Amino acid sequence: MRVTVLGAGSWGTTVAALLCRRDHEVLLWARNPDVAAEVNEQRSNAAYLPETRLPARLAATADLEQAARHAELLVVGVPTSAFRETLERLRPHLSPWIPVISLSKGLERDTHLRMTQVIKDVLPGRPAAALTGPNLAKEVMAGQAAASVIATEDLTVAAALQRELQRGMFRVYTHHDVVGCEIGGALKNVIAIATGMAQGLGVGDNTRAGVMSRGLAELTTLAVAMGGEAATLAGLAGMGDLVATCMSPQSRNRHVGEQLGLGRSLDEVLGGMRMVAEGVRTSSTVVELADRYGLQMPIARTINDVVTGRIRAADAYRGLIRSVPAGHESQPG
């Protein structure tokens, strides 16, 4: 099968490498021609997967039309802010009926659509699925055991995609609850910013566990309000993804929160990152959805207040940070 993967970030490159191991003809599209040239000539993508050797059979291009014409299976791993525009650009060159898999975890800002909904809107008539779960790219690339979920309403399609994606220690499970899986993947990024802030502020593991637990309740509440199933959020696409993203130092969203907790400005933090932290954009969309469905969702609202500059990270944890009684301050020396 000829597979095209759009997006040469860490996860897009990792999925492309996984698919190569199944003897597909895999073409990775990179927006930056220098990245495509590095993949082809040096078998590496140092900016996103340092010290990693890529399969010899993986080819790359910066030509979106070439990437589209190659595809019998399309995998989309570009940031959510570029998702629709990228699909619109390739649409005239894409074959009909081919399956399209989203790797992107977030919501479209203006429409509040999930990424599989954007696929159906821009590329009607093609099966749309989401690959989601606790998948840290560097660990998967290193061959460590990991589990993911391929979610689409048609379980026959899901089973076919499962066979193409599963390889070795990378296990893939099928799921019919696309809403629950995609909302879990989107909102966990917001909760990861909250737990990162806790780390930066030094409030302790008990506090972080509380934030994660209440965060799981929030994303479950929103998913159910939007038509998802509560049980979905207790599995890989909910709790599993949430734990990995909130706890791992590899998590971009956790990193953003931690740096905010240390007192850095959001512009400063984002300016030093090559990859996108989807939770920053998602927070405002989640608040708008909470308003639409009449949900409180205090953690998501507070994180949105922080990233929009209404309050500081320390203000978000007011009442949760231990204060030292007068006369008991630690002394230097």
Secondary structure, DSSP 4 states (H G I P E B T S, - for coil): -EEEEE--SHHHHHHHHHHHTTT-EEEEE-SSHHHHHHHHHHS-BTTTBTT-PPPTT-EEES-HHHHHHH-SEEEE-S-HHHHHHHHHHHGGGSPTT--EEE---SB-TTT--BHHHHHHHHSTTS-EEEEESS--HHHHHTT--EEEEEE-S-HHHHHHHHHHH-BTTEEEEEES-HHHHHHHHHHHHHHHHHHHHHHHHT--HHHHHHHHHHHHHHHHHHHHHTT--GGGGGSIIIIIHHHHHHH-TT-HHHHHHHHHHTT--HHHHHHT-SS--HHHHHHHHHHHHHHHHT---HHHHHHHHHHTTSS-HHHHTTTTSPPPPTT-PPPP-
